Amino acid sequence: MSNQNQPNNILENKDFRDSVATATKDGKRKWVFPRKPKGKYTNYRSYTSYVLLALFLTVPFLKLNGNPFFRFNILDREFFIFGQAFYVQDFFIFGLGAVTSVIFVMVFTIVFGRIFCGWLCPQTLFMEMLFRKIEYWIEGDRNKQIKLDKQDWNAEKIRKKLIKWGIFAFISLLISHVMFMYIVGPSEVWKIMKAGPLEYPVNFIVMLVFTTLFYFVFAWLREQVCTLICPYGRLQGVLVDKQTINVYYDFKRGENRAKWRNGEDRTAASKGDCIDCNQCVVVCPTGIDIRNGQQLECINCTACIDACDEIMLKVGLPKGLIRYATEQEIETQTKFKFTARMKATAIALFVLIGFLGYLLNDRGLMEAKFLKVPGSSFIIQNNEIRNSFTYTIINKSNGDLKLNFKVLSSQDAKINLYEKSPILLKKNEIKKGDLQVVFPENEMKLSKQEIEIGVFDQNGTMITSYKTIFEGPFKLVL
């Protein structure tokens, strides 16, 4: 936050800039026990998380056009996005998609700050909307958790901790299995589960490793992922400026902060609306004080907004002391508007999305390649030249195809297949084979001549074509 126009007590307190809220000065972990949030934004976030968690659990089972709705099987090179099959040959589209995603994150962050972290990030969804709620259910709210943490290891503490850790381990195992379904599919996961670890030892070791990792993150590492590990938080420091919408504390209205006294005229006493109740701090899942200004540790979860609004209503002051706003809005009371940087990145994003959509739509029904067999030589027989080729054909459509090949460069050229014609190519199938191209000798103009081979469906419609090199005897061109 800018130093200009800020109260002296904020300027003097700079310790939060030089330390992490979840660690002591000697580097020890300071465990965060956030109070259970409640309020309008918490409800909205809960509804959003329910939808996203439901999608996470159901998407592996969904199919579109008979294909998995989403699958990313790197090992077997099976990729499906929105029911459409992708192949290694389409990886340039993935590359463009990755660039588009980065630009989208940039635009989103420039305009809305770190709102993704608080509302959509899987780490936050699982931690705050699943694991944390289980913790509240078993151990109670903030004060009870602190008391339980400080007390000796008696029967109550052991019982509650074991129940919580056991549920955490089960959920981590469930998350690992669902993630595995995104790679190999539900049927393969069921198959591996039924067969047992003796038949699939590698799969079970991988599953155990990921389960342990998830458990470690949500049972112990927690907010440290957001404050110390996640690179997006560091990216925020580069992209966020005074025109970015973030969760902000209105220091002009709130300072000078002072405790609440019934019947007091705070304006006459030169006191701000902040009654220094500290509820915005105790409710924060990353342990920061939002009143110190914008910080990288803030994930824009809005828990402090709900906590502050609740207190404002109780003391009869207007809500919005902590709210979604821009730093410029709080300093100068000017409304939000799109800046030149926002417009430039947004235009770049729309251009990339349009180009990506064009590439996805222009993938065609299939892809075919015809390459001369390495090391093979041409054969001259009956005034005809014969070359051996290998072909690779990929069915990118959502149905089976019956295919024939034809040389487009000459009406008299022929193709001899070594299998039954037409070739049946099933949906999403990749087929390889051999063929022989027979070309009239009198039509050979060069020793290496370009020819084009067309692929036709059973109705005689050309689906695609491929240009390749046909070899013949050396010809002297005068």
PELINVEN-V654043 format. One line per field, one symbol per residue. phi: phi as a letter, one per 30 degrees, with the letter a starting at -180 (. if undefined). A space follows every 10 residues. Layout:
phi = ???
This chain:
phi = .dddicdddd ddccdddcbc dcbddcjddc dccddddakd dddddddddd dddddedced cdbbhicedb abcddchcbb bhicdbbedc dddddddddd dddddddddd dcicdeddcb deededddcb ddddddddcj dedddddddd dddcdddddd dddddddedd dddddddddd ddccjddddd dddddjdddb dddddddddd ddddddddcb dhdddddccd dddddeddcd bdcddbdbcd ddddcddadd bdiddddddh cdddchdidd ddcddciccd ddjdbdddch didddddddd deddcicddj dcadacdddd dcicddbdcd dddddddedd dddddddddd dcdidabbbb bddeidcdbc ahibccbcbc bbbbdcdcad bcbbcbddda dcdbbcccbd cdddcdeidc bbababccbe ddcdcbdbcd bbccccddci ddcabbcbcc cbddbdcc
